[in-house]
Amino acid sequence: METGERELFAAMLYSCYGLIKPDVAMEVAWRFGLQEYVMPYFIQFMKDLSDQVATVKKETEGIKENAAKDKENLENQTIGGFHDFLFPGLNVPQIAAIMPAPGGFNTGFGGGYVGQQFQSYGVY
């Protein structure tokens, strides 16, 4: 920069855009009074940075939406499974009209009426 060719600095920033860090470009421009020559570089840098942020934000929103849908599906599955655990056979047709209540009649497995069994053990 000691040669005073300011346009060369601007051309170098344009040609080597991907290789030069913004902090280095700003420091050199500040030290040698080249702020007006570094401005096109910073305008392009800010545009690229804002485009990258917008892209990441868009992708993140999609991921969040998918995660919310997955979580909702998981909650619905869990509730259904938990409901079936608490109330088994609620959605299954009942055959209680065909089968008697357990222990209500002499089933051949140890006696007659349930109340009579408990009375013999002294429970009632």
C-alpha positions as MATLAB code, in Angstrom:
seq = 'METGERELFAAMLYSCYGLIKPDVAMEVAWRFGLQEYVMPYFIQFMKDLSDQVATVKKETEGIKENAAKDKENLENQTIGGFHDFLFPGLNVPQIAAIMPAPGGFNTGFGGGYVGQQFQSYGVY';
ca = [
       0.000    0.000    0.000;
       3.055    2.211    0.188;
       2.935    2.668   -3.615;
      -0.377    4.514   -3.365;
      -2.242    2.450   -5.935;
      -5.650    2.506   -4.332;
      -7.452    1.011   -7.313;
      -5.192   -2.030   -7.065;
      -6.468   -2.598   -3.516;
     -10.081   -2.504   -4.751;
      -9.248   -4.883   -7.637;
      -7.515   -7.277   -5.241;
     -10.576   -7.321   -2.952;
     -12.800   -8.083   -5.942;
     -10.534  -10.795   -7.392;
      -9.715  -12.507   -4.097;
     -13.135  -12.079   -2.460;
     -13.349  -15.620   -1.100;
      -9.808  -15.600    0.277;
      -9.754  -12.322    2.205;
     -11.313  -12.132    5.641;
     -13.503   -9.093    6.291;
     -11.582   -8.064    9.405;
      -8.297   -7.990    7.467;
      -9.835   -5.928    4.657;
     -11.280   -3.458    7.159;
      -8.009   -3.133    9.076;
      -5.955   -2.458    5.951;
      -8.523    0.033    4.692;
      -8.583    1.844    8.031;
      -4.787    1.969    8.390;
      -4.267    3.412    4.911;
      -7.429    5.513    4.519;
      -9.035    3.277    1.903;
     -12.568    3.074    3.329;
     -14.186    4.127    0.062;
     -12.318    1.379   -1.821;
     -13.246   -1.355    0.633;
     -16.956   -0.446    0.599;
     -17.909   -2.585   -2.476;
     -16.278   -5.575   -0.761;
     -18.307   -5.011    2.408;
     -21.530   -4.488    0.499;
     -21.043   -7.844   -1.237;
     -19.992   -9.484    2.018;
     -23.111   -8.234    3.826;
     -25.334   -9.411    0.968;
     -23.779  -12.901    1.029;
     -24.023  -13.041    4.811;
     -27.690  -12.030    4.840;
     -28.439  -14.619    2.116;
     -26.755  -17.323    4.186;
     -28.691  -16.310    7.306;
     -31.964  -16.360    5.360;
     -31.152  -19.838    4.001;
     -30.305  -21.199    7.442;
     -33.441  -19.622    8.900;
     -35.596  -21.174    6.177;
     -34.044  -24.618    6.688;
     -34.371  -24.318   10.462;
     -38.063  -23.451   10.208;
     -38.609  -26.556    8.060;
     -36.772  -28.704   10.582;
     -38.781  -27.204   13.458;
     -42.051  -27.855   11.622;
     -41.049  -31.473   10.972;
     -40.001  -31.903   14.597;
     -43.328  -30.474   15.781;
     -45.238  -32.852   13.493;
     -43.161  -35.809   14.681;
     -43.724  -34.829   18.305;
     -47.475  -34.492   17.717;
     -47.596  -37.888   16.030;
     -45.635  -39.425   18.880;
     -47.960  -37.885   21.462;
     -50.999  -39.173   19.610;
     -49.520  -42.652   19.455;
     -48.581  -42.553   23.118;
     -52.028  -41.411   24.187;
     -53.663  -44.139   22.119;
     -51.339  -46.779   23.543;
     -51.818  -45.517   27.079;
     -55.586  -45.425   26.607;
     -55.560  -49.015   25.385;
     -53.459  -49.962   28.391;
     -55.896  -48.388   30.849;
     -59.047  -49.536   29.088;
     -58.246  -52.718   27.191;
     -60.863  -53.983   24.835;
     -62.760  -50.701   24.750;
     -62.762  -50.702   20.972;
     -63.223  -54.472   20.710;
     -66.747  -55.961   20.575;
     -67.731  -57.341   23.942;
     -68.847  -60.963   24.402;
     -70.002  -60.584   27.991;
     -73.529  -61.665   27.076;
     -72.205  -65.103   26.208;
     -69.839  -65.557   29.126;
     -70.942  -65.371   32.766;
     -69.146  -63.153   35.242;
     -65.999  -64.774   36.643;
     -66.697  -66.824   39.753;
     -70.390  -66.061   39.694;
     -71.434  -69.600   38.898;
     -70.023  -73.024   39.516;
     -67.330  -73.261   36.890;
     -65.930  -76.550   38.043;
     -62.736  -74.953   39.302;
     -63.062  -75.201   43.008;
     -66.625  -74.724   43.995;
     -69.826  -72.908   43.648;
     -70.792  -69.378   44.423;
     -67.936  -67.015   45.307;
     -69.638  -65.713   48.421;
     -69.794  -69.228   49.819;
     -66.061  -69.685   49.294;
     -65.214  -66.494   51.174;
     -67.578  -67.359   54.019;
     -65.780  -70.626   54.557;
     -62.521  -68.696   54.968;
     -64.075  -66.189   57.359;
     -63.829  -63.220   55.040;
     -67.547  -62.292   55.034;
];
